Amino acid sequence: MNTLINTLRDTLGAAHVLTHEDPTTDLSAWEQDWRKRSHGRALAVVRPGNTAEVAAVVRTCAAAGTSIVPQGGNTGLVVGSVPDDSGTQVVLSLTRLNAVRVIDTANLTMTVEAGCILQSLQETAEKAGFLFPLSLAAEGSCTLGGNLATNAGGTQVVRYGNTRDLCLGLEVVTAQGEVWHGLSGLRKDNTGYDLRNLFIGSEGTLGVITAATMKLYPLPAAQLTAWAAVPSLEAAVALLGLAHQHLGAGLTGFEVMGQFALSLVDRHFKQLRVPLWDTAPYCVLLENSDSESEAHARAQVERLLEVALEQGVVTDAVVAESLGQAHQLWHIRESIPLAQSEEGLNIKHDISIPVSSVPAFCAETDALLQREIPGVRLVNFGHLGDGNLHYNVQAPATGVYAGDPQAFLLEQEDRVNTLVFDAVARHHGSISAEHGVGSLKAAKLPHYKDAVALGLMRVIKQALDPQKTLNPGRVLP
């Protein structure tokens, strides 16, 4: 291993090859996942500064038979980008690859490197007069490479799609250390297999994404945000249908939040002043992006809410009067996971269900969990516009697990996961909507993924990475 470390230092410079040999070096930021559920031990953390150095690292590790764990901002939720505890894996951090290579204003694209922070890309696009619409809670620290590797979703999927839908081309280092130069800005290229979509969502198991060409959009003339109380999930789905009718392509966000989820925000972040949460079982947050004017956007939303109130789909509503108020409302939505953490450890599920089936799924699964674990608390929120729920399970506040969420997690997580995932399968959904599979769900995947699909995935993995150099144990068990 000393030979490998020395070769990596010769390639990258000693300052960019971090090991436990130096007692003053703390590698915990790379070895521990964001939720602090897994803590591994790396042989080394390497930080290449360009694509050629990434390729050299991969070739060196492949020749030594050493596996690599690619890592971006390390904000993932399925333990997919931290090393195991063997001390034999190299963490390949992409954060130094953070250049915006070019913005093509006529082609409405920007070509950027994998280590770029998502929020900085949003800001860079806005300064150039464009919108880069990918938006999620971790945008201040997650990187585009990780977003692509997991095909991240976020709050604007209902209009712009997942990260996959925003990408036109990739630059990828293969498991053999070759570089695929696929940074095309073409919207039409029908010359064979779509390699881009093969690597997107593969969680670093097929290749290392080093750069991408992403779509840009014109900045909207106005964005209007509304918060509505709804009497049921059926009403929330009905409101979504009305929003599609009245707003059309202007509907860029549609979030649903359960009463208990909002009560946690109200309890732990009093300063946020959560509106209407105690008046209805669910609240909806929706956004209208308008190409004409704020007056036009407001008129559209007010007409939508007027019709919804007449039909009993909405019981009360608040329309943001300023950009600051809109940001405040979105901040409440984004604070739900933080409020959950304040409440204690919980069992998280990132699932997708056909929108039409969401009410039936929740009614069935809520009742099932309450029957099996009396007093269990359900934190249900997420992107109803695209059928993606964060259906999380909090320990009971009373009884044997009161004050001991760690015990609840240890004793009930596998059982709860099985109950929830079986219900997802009955409603023809997916056990991972936008977070990926990682190692956390890899063992569950064969129970819920089509066997033929799994077989094809294994063939692809074997063809592209026969030595299993890249992120072994992730996605495929």
C-alpha positions as CSV (number, residue, x, y, z in Angstrom):
1,M,0.0,0.0,0.0
2,N,2.9,2.4,0.6
3,T,3.8,2.0,-3.1
4,L,0.2,3.0,-4.1
5,I,0.2,6.0,-1.7
6,N,3.6,7.2,-3.0
7,T,2.4,6.9,-6.6
8,L,-0.7,9.0,-5.8
9,R,1.4,11.6,-4.0
10,D,3.7,11.8,-7.0
11,T,0.7,12.3,-9.2
12,L,-1.3,14.8,-7.2
13,G,1.2,16.3,-4.8
14,A,1.5,15.2,-1.1
15,A,-0.9,18.0,0.0
16,H,-3.8,16.3,-1.9
17,V,-3.3,12.8,-0.6
18,L,-4.5,12.6,2.9
19,T,-4.0,9.6,5.2
20,H,-4.2,8.6,8.8
21,E,-0.3,8.5,8.9
22,D,-0.4,12.1,10.0
23,P,-2.1,12.3,13.4
24,T,-3.0,15.9,12.8
25,T,-5.1,15.0,9.8
26,D,-8.9,14.5,10.5
27,L,-10.6,12.5,7.7
28,S,-14.0,12.4,9.4
29,A,-15.5,14.8,6.9
30,W,-14.9,12.2,4.1
31,E,-15.4,9.0,6.2
32,Q,-18.7,9.8,7.8
33,D,-22.0,10.1,6.0
34,W,-24.2,13.2,6.3
35,R,-26.7,11.5,8.7
36,K,-23.9,10.1,10.8
37,R,-25.2,6.6,10.3
38,S,-22.0,5.2,8.9
39,H,-18.4,5.9,9.7
40,G,-15.7,4.1,7.7
41,R,-11.9,4.2,7.4
42,A,-10.2,5.2,4.2
43,L,-6.8,4.1,3.1
44,A,-6.5,7.7,1.7
45,V,-8.5,10.6,0.6
46,V,-7.3,12.0,-2.7
47,R,-8.2,15.3,-4.2
48,P,-7.4,15.6,-7.9
49,G,-7.5,19.0,-9.5
50,N,-8.5,18.2,-13.1
51,T,-9.8,15.4,-15.2
52,A,-6.4,14.1,-16.2
53,E,-5.5,13.7,-12.5
54,V,-8.8,11.8,-11.9
55,A,-8.0,9.4,-14.7
56,A,-4.4,8.9,-13.4
57,V,-5.8,8.1,-9.9
58,V,-8.3,5.6,-11.4
59,R,-5.6,3.9,-13.4
60,T,-3.2,3.7,-10.5
61,C,-5.9,2.2,-8.1
62,A,-7.1,-0.2,-10.8
63,A,-3.6,-1.5,-11.3
64,A,-3.1,-2.0,-7.6
65,G,-6.5,-3.7,-7.2
66,T,-7.7,-1.0,-4.8
67,S,-11.3,0.1,-4.9
68,I,-12.4,3.7,-5.2
69,V,-15.3,5.6,-3.6
70,P,-16.1,8.7,-5.6
71,Q,-17.4,11.6,-3.5
72,G,-18.9,15.0,-4.1
73,G,-20.3,17.1,-1.3
74,N,-21.0,14.0,0.8
75,T,-24.6,15.1,1.4
76,G,-26.2,11.8,0.3
77,L,-28.8,10.0,2.4
78,V,-28.2,6.3,1.5
79,V,-24.6,5.8,2.5
80,G,-23.3,5.7,-1.0
81,S,-20.2,7.9,-0.9
82,V,-18.2,7.0,2.2
83,P,-15.7,4.1,2.6
84,D,-16.3,0.9,4.4
85,D,-14.4,0.2,7.6
86,S,-11.7,-2.0,6.0
87,G,-9.1,0.8,5.6
88,T,-8.4,-0.4,2.1
89,Q,-10.5,2.0,0.0
90,V,-9.5,5.3,-1.6
91,V,-12.0,8.1,-1.4
92,L,-11.8,10.2,-4.6
93,S,-13.0,13.7,-3.7
94,L,-14.1,15.8,-6.7
95,T,-14.4,19.1,-4.9
96,R,-11.4,20.7,-6.5
97,L,-12.9,20.3,-9.9
98,N,-15.1,23.4,-9.5
99,A,-14.7,25.5,-12.7
100,V,-17.4,26.8,-14.9
101,R,-15.8,26.1,-18.2
102,V,-18.2,28.0,-20.5
103,I,-21.7,29.5,-20.7
104,D,-23.1,29.3,-24.2
105,T,-25.9,31.9,-24.2
106,A,-27.2,31.1,-27.7
107,N,-27.3,27.4,-26.9
108,L,-28.8,28.0,-23.4
109,T,-26.2,25.7,-21.8
110,M,-23.3,25.9,-19.3
111,T,-20.5,23.4,-19.1
112,V,-19.2,23.0,-15.6
113,E,-17.1,20.6,-13.5
114,A,-18.4,18.0,-11.1
115,G,-17.2,19.6,-7.9
116,C,-19.2,22.8,-8.4
117,I,-21.5,23.6,-5.5
118,L,-25.1,23.6,-6.8
119,Q,-26.0,27.0,-5.2
120,S,-23.0,28.6,-6.9
121,L,-24.2,27.3,-10.2
122,Q,-27.6,28.8,-9.6
123,E,-26.0,32.1,-8.8
124,T,-23.6,32.0,-11.8
125,A,-26.5,31.3,-14.1
126,E,-28.5,34.1,-12.6
127,K,-25.7,36.6,-13.0
128,A,-25.5,35.7,-16.7
129,G,-29.3,36.3,-17.0
130,F,-30.5,32.7,-16.9
131,L,-32.1,30.2,-14.6
132,F,-30.5,26.9,-13.6
133,P,-33.6,25.3,-12.1
134,L,-32.2,22.4,-10.0
135,S,-33.0,23.2,-6.4
136,L,-32.9,21.1,-3.2
137,A,-32.3,21.5,0.5
138,A,-28.6,20.6,0.4
139,E,-27.8,23.1,-2.5
140,G,-25.4,25.1,-0.3
141,S,-23.0,22.1,0.0
142,C,-24.0,19.4,-2.5
143,T,-22.1,19.2,-5.8
144,L,-23.3,18.8,-9.4
145,G,-21.3,15.5,-9.8
146,G,-23.2,14.0,-6.9
147,N,-26.5,15.4,-8.2
148,L,-25.9,13.7,-11.5
149,A,-24.6,10.5,-10.0
150,T,-27.8,10.1,-8.0
151,N,-30.1,11.8,-10.5
152,A,-31.2,14.2,-7.8
153,G,-34.7,15.7,-7.9
154,G,-35.7,18.6,-5.7
155,T,-38.5,21.0,-5.6
156,Q,-38.9,22.0,-9.3
157,V,-39.1,18.5,-10.9
158,V,-42.8,19.1,-11.7
159,R,-41.7,21.6,-14.4
160,Y,-38.0,20.9,-15.2
161,G,-37.5,17.3,-14.4
162,N,-34.7,15.5,-12.4
163,T,-31.0,16.3,-12.9
164,R,-31.0,13.8,-15.8
165,D,-33.5,15.9,-17.7
166,L,-31.3,19.0,-17.3
167,C,-28.1,17.3,-18.7
168,L,-27.1,17.3,-22.4
169,G,-23.6,15.9,-22.1
170,L,-21.0,14.4,-19.8
171,E,-17.3,14.0,-19.4
172,V,-16.6,10.7,-17.6
173,V,-13.5,8.8,-16.4
174,T,-14.1,5.0,-16.9
175,A,-13.1,2.3,-14.5
176,Q,-10.1,1.7,-16.7
177,G,-9.0,5.3,-16.4
178,E,-9.9,6.4,-19.9
179,V,-11.8,9.6,-20.5
180,W,-15.1,9.8,-22.4
181,H,-15.3,13.3,-23.9
182,G,-19.1,13.5,-24.2
183,L,-19.7,17.2,-23.4
184,S,-22.0,17.8,-26.3
185,G,-24.5,20.6,-26.0
186,L,-26.7,18.9,-28.6
187,R,-30.4,18.4,-27.9
188,K,-30.6,15.9,-30.7
189,D,-27.9,13.2,-31.2
190,N,-29.3,9.9,-32.5
191,T,-26.0,8.0,-33.0
192,G,-26.4,4.9,-30.9
193,Y,-26.7,4.0,-27.2
194,D,-27.3,6.9,-24.8
195,L,-24.2,6.7,-22.7
196,R,-25.0,9.9,-20.8
197,N,-28.1,8.4,-19.3
198,L,-26.2,5.2,-18.4
199,F,-23.8,7.1,-16.1
200,I,-26.4,9.5,-14.7
201,G,-28.0,7.8,-11.6
202,S,-25.3,5.1,-11.5
203,E,-24.0,6.4,-8.2
204,G,-20.3,6.2,-9.2
205,T,-20.5,2.5,-9.9
206,L,-19.9,2.7,-13.7
207,G,-17.7,5.7,-14.1
208,V,-16.6,9.0,-12.5
209,I,-18.4,12.1,-13.8
210,T,-15.9,14.9,-14.0
211,A,-17.9,17.6,-16.0
212,A,-21.3,18.1,-17.6
213,T,-23.1,20.4,-20.0
214,M,-26.4,21.5,-18.4
215,K,-29.4,23.3,-19.7
216,L,-30.2,26.9,-18.9
217,Y,-33.6,28.6,-19.1
218,P,-34.6,32.3,-19.4
219,L,-35.2,33.9,-16.0
220,P,-38.9,34.2,-15.2
221,A,-40.4,37.7,-15.1
222,A,-42.0,36.8,-11.8
223,Q,-42.3,34.0,-9.3
224,L,-45.3,33.8,-7.0
225,T,-45.6,31.5,-4.0
226,A,-48.8,30.4,-2.2
227,W,-49.4,28.4,0.9
228,A,-52.7,26.6,1.2
229,A,-54.4,24.5,3.9
230,V,-56.2,21.4,2.4
231,P,-58.6,19.1,4.2
232,S,-57.1,15.8,2.9
233,L,-54.6,14.3,0.6
234,E,-57.4,13.7,-1.9
235,A,-58.0,17.5,-1.9
236,A,-54.2,18.1,-2.4
237,V,-54.3,15.9,-5.5
238,A,-57.4,17.8,-6.7
239,L,-55.6,21.1,-6.1
240,L,-52.6,19.8,-8.1
241,G,-55.0,19.1,-11.0
242,L,-56.5,22.6,-10.8
243,A,-53.0,24.1,-10.7
244,H,-52.0,22.3,-13.9
245,Q,-55.2,23.7,-15.5
246,H,-54.8,27.3,-14.4
247,L,-51.0,27.7,-14.4
248,G,-49.8,25.3,-17.1
249,A,-46.1,25.3,-17.5
250,G,-45.9,28.1,-14.9
251,L,-46.4,25.5,-12.2
252,T,-42.8,25.0,-11.0
253,G,-43.3,23.7,-7.5
254,F,-46.0,21.8,-5.7
255,E,-45.1,20.5,-2.2
256,V,-47.3,18.8,0.4
257,M,-46.6,18.8,4.1
258,G,-48.4,16.8,6.8
259,Q,-49.6,18.5,10.0
260,F,-47.2,16.6,12.3
261,A,-44.2,17.5,10.0
262,L,-45.1,21.1,10.3
263,S,-45.7,20.8,14.0
264,L,-42.1,19.8,14.4
265,V,-40.9,22.9,12.6
266,D,-43.3,25.0,14.8
267,R,-41.9,23.3,17.9
268,H,-38.2,23.5,17.2
269,F,-38.0,26.7,15.1
270,K,-40.6,29.1,16.6
271,Q,-39.1,32.0,14.7
272,L,-40.3,30.7,11.4
273,R,-44.0,31.2,12.2
274,V,-45.5,28.3,10.3
275,P,-48.9,29.4,8.8
276,L,-52.1,27.5,9.0
277,W,-50.4,24.3,10.2
278,D,-52.9,23.7,13.0
279,T,-56.0,24.2,10.9
280,A,-55.8,21.3,8.5
281,P,-54.2,17.9,8.2
282,Y,-52.1,19.0,5.3
283,C,-50.7,22.2,3.8
284,V,-49.5,22.7,0.2
285,L,-46.8,25.1,-1.0
286,L,-47.0,25.9,-4.7
287,E,-45.0,28.2,-7.0
288,N,-46.0,29.9,-10.2
289,S,-43.2,31.1,-12.5
290,D,-44.5,33.6,-15.0
291,S,-43.0,34.9,-18.2
292,E,-45.2,38.0,-18.3
293,S,-45.3,40.0,-15.0
294,E,-45.9,39.7,-11.3
295,A,-49.5,41.1,-11.8
296,H,-50.2,38.3,-14.3
297,A,-48.7,35.7,-12.0
298,R,-50.7,36.9,-9.0
299,A,-54.0,37.0,-11.0
300,Q,-53.4,33.4,-12.1
301,V,-52.8,32.2,-8.5
302,E,-55.6,34.2,-7.0
303,R,-58.0,32.7,-9.6
304,L,-56.7,29.2,-8.9
305,L,-57.3,29.6,-5.2
306,E,-60.7,31.2,-5.7
307,V,-61.8,28.1,-7.7
308,A,-60.2,25.8,-5.1
309,L,-62.0,27.5,-2.2
310,E,-65.3,27.3,-4.1
311,Q,-64.8,23.5,-4.6
312,G,-63.8,22.9,-1.0
313,V,-60.3,21.7,-2.1
314,V,-58.7,24.5,-0.1
315,T,-59.9,25.8,3.3
316,D,-57.6,28.8,3.7
317,A,-54.5,30.2,1.9
318,V,-51.7,32.8,2.1
319,V,-50.1,34.4,-1.0
320,A,-46.6,35.7,-0.5
321,E,-46.6,39.5,-0.9
322,S,-42.8,39.8,-1.5
323,L,-39.8,37.7,-2.5
324,G,-38.8,37.7,1.2
325,Q,-42.1,36.2,2.3
326,A,-41.8,33.6,-0.5
327,H,-38.3,32.6,0.7
328,Q,-39.7,32.4,4.3
329,L,-42.4,29.9,3.2
330,W,-39.8,27.8,1.3
331,H,-37.5,27.9,4.3
332,I,-40.3,26.4,6.4
333,R,-40.6,23.5,3.9
334,E,-36.9,23.0,3.8
335,S,-36.6,23.0,7.6
336,I,-38.7,19.9,8.1
337,P,-35.7,17.5,7.9
338,L,-33.8,19.7,10.4
339,A,-36.8,19.7,12.7
340,Q,-37.0,15.9,12.5
341,S,-33.3,15.7,13.5
342,E,-34.0,17.9,16.5
343,E,-36.8,15.6,17.5
344,G,-34.5,12.6,17.3
345,L,-33.4,9.7,15.1
346,N,-36.0,8.5,12.6
347,I,-36.6,6.0,9.8
348,K,-36.5,7.8,6.5
349,H,-38.1,6.7,3.2
350,D,-37.7,8.4,-0.1
351,I,-40.4,6.8,-2.2
352,S,-42.4,7.6,-5.3
353,I,-46.0,6.6,-6.0
354,P,-48.3,7.5,-9.0
355,V,-49.8,10.8,-7.9
356,S,-53.3,9.3,-8.2
357,S,-52.4,6.6,-5.7
358,V,-50.8,8.8,-3.1
359,P,-53.9,9.2,-0.9
360,A,-54.7,5.5,-0.9
361,F,-51.1,4.6,-0.2
362,C,-50.9,7.0,2.8
363,A,-54.3,5.9,4.3
364,E,-53.3,2.3,4.0
365,T,-49.7,2.6,5.3
366,D,-50.5,5.1,8.0
367,A,-53.1,2.7,9.4
368,L,-50.8,-0.3,9.0
369,L,-47.9,1.3,10.9
370,Q,-50.2,2.6,13.7
371,R,-51.6,-0.9,14.2
372,E,-48.2,-2.6,14.2
373,I,-46.4,0.1,16.3
374,P,-48.9,1.9,18.4
375,G,-48.1,5.6,18.9
376,V,-45.7,5.8,16.0
377,R,-45.5,9.3,14.5
378,L,-45.5,9.8,10.7
379,V,-43.6,12.7,9.2
380,N,-45.1,12.8,5.7
381,F,-44.0,15.6,3.3
382,G,-42.5,16.0,-0.2
383,H,-42.9,16.7,-3.9
384,L,-46.5,15.8,-4.6
385,G,-46.3,17.3,-8.0
386,D,-44.1,14.4,-9.1
387,G,-45.4,11.7,-6.7
388,N,-42.3,11.8,-4.5
389,L,-42.9,11.5,-0.7
390,H,-40.5,11.6,2.1
391,Y,-42.5,9.2,4.3
392,N,-40.6,9.2,7.5
393,V,-41.3,7.3,10.7
394,Q,-40.6,8.9,14.1
395,A,-40.5,6.9,17.4
396,P,-43.5,7.1,19.7
397,A,-43.4,9.9,22.2
398,T,-44.6,7.6,25.0
399,G,-44.1,4.0,25.9
400,V,-41.0,1.8,25.7
401,Y,-39.3,4.0,23.1
402,A,-40.0,7.4,24.7
403,G,-36.7,9.2,25.0
404,D,-34.8,6.4,23.2
405,P,-35.1,6.9,19.4
406,Q,-31.8,5.0,19.0
407,A,-33.4,1.8,20.3
408,F,-36.4,2.4,18.1
409,L,-34.1,2.6,15.1
410,L,-32.1,-0.5,16.0
411,E,-35.1,-2.6,16.8
412,Q,-37.7,-1.5,14.3
413,E,-36.0,-0.1,11.2
414,D,-35.9,-3.3,9.1
415,R,-39.5,-4.2,10.0
416,V,-40.7,-0.7,9.2
417,N,-38.8,-0.6,5.9
418,T,-40.4,-3.9,4.9
419,L,-43.9,-2.7,5.8
420,V,-43.5,0.6,3.9
421,F,-41.7,-0.9,0.9
422,D,-44.3,-3.7,0.5
423,A,-47.0,-1.1,0.5
424,V,-45.0,0.9,-2.1
425,A,-44.9,-2.2,-4.3
426,R,-48.6,-2.8,-3.9
427,H,-49.2,0.7,-5.3
428,H,-46.7,0.2,-8.1
429,G,-44.2,2.7,-6.8
430,S,-40.4,2.9,-6.2
431,I,-38.5,2.5,-3.0
432,S,-36.1,5.2,-4.0
433,A,-37.4,8.3,-5.8
434,E,-34.4,10.8,-5.7
435,H,-31.9,9.7,-3.1
436,G,-30.5,6.6,-4.8
437,V,-29.8,3.2,-3.5
438,G,-26.3,3.4,-2.1
439,S,-25.5,0.7,0.4
440,L,-28.5,1.4,2.6
441,K,-31.0,-0.1,0.2
442,A,-28.8,-2.4,-1.9
443,A,-30.0,-5.5,0.0
444,K,-33.6,-4.5,-0.4
445,L,-33.4,-3.9,-4.1
446,P,-33.7,-7.5,-5.3
447,H,-37.1,-7.8,-3.5
448,Y,-38.6,-4.8,-5.2
449,K,-36.8,-4.5,-8.6
450,D,-37.7,-6.5,-11.7
451,A,-35.4,-9.5,-11.9
452,V,-34.7,-9.0,-15.6
453,A,-33.8,-5.3,-14.9
454,L,-31.4,-6.4,-12.2
455,G,-29.8,-9.0,-14.5
456,L,-29.3,-6.3,-17.1
457,M,-27.8,-4.0,-14.5
458,R,-25.3,-6.7,-13.5
459,V,-24.3,-7.3,-17.1
460,I,-23.6,-3.5,-17.5
461,K,-21.6,-3.4,-14.3
462,Q,-19.5,-6.4,-15.3
463,A,-18.9,-5.0,-18.8
464,L,-17.8,-1.5,-17.6
465,D,-16.1,-2.3,-14.3
466,P,-15.2,-6.0,-14.3
467,Q,-12.6,-5.5,-11.5
468,K,-15.3,-3.8,-9.3
469,T,-13.0,-0.8,-8.8
470,L,-15.7,1.8,-8.6
471,N,-17.9,2.0,-5.5
472,P,-18.3,-1.7,-4.8
473,G,-21.3,-2.8,-2.7
474,R,-23.4,0.2,-3.9
475,V,-26.7,-0.1,-5.9
476,L,-26.1,-3.8,-6.7
477,P,-25.7,-6.1,-3.6
